[in-house]
Amino acid sequence: MRGVAAQVTSLRALDAQQASIESTLDSARDASRLAESGYRNGITEFLDVLAAQNAQFAQQEVNPIFTWVRLAQRVPVRVHLDRVPPGVHLAAGMTCTVTLQTNGNARS
């Protein structure tokens, strides 16, 4: 149960981080709109508009949110394939589901 609790805590932290990033991006968008409005009305200079747009675009490029998937422990095995179906391209490191057949009984 500790593993589940840790995963739930991690998800909550990611949700909080995502909300913070969205709030910061909203603020950058508002600042950009205000700078453009101020420029159109003769209140601010065009450099202020460029700076606000630059900050907005820089914030949009930040995306530190990753979805982590906990994988089962990997066990190295040697697999011999009698026949590879046409059109199937195999490469090292691919994920697969293995079915073992012993004495006529199949087990996954």
Secondary structure, 3 states (H helix, E strand, C coil): CHHHHHHHHHHHHHHHHHHHHHHHHHHHHHHHHHHHHHHHCCCCCHHHHHHHHHHHHHHHHCCCCCCCCCCCCCCCCCCCCCCCCCCCCCCCCCCCCCCEEECCEEEC
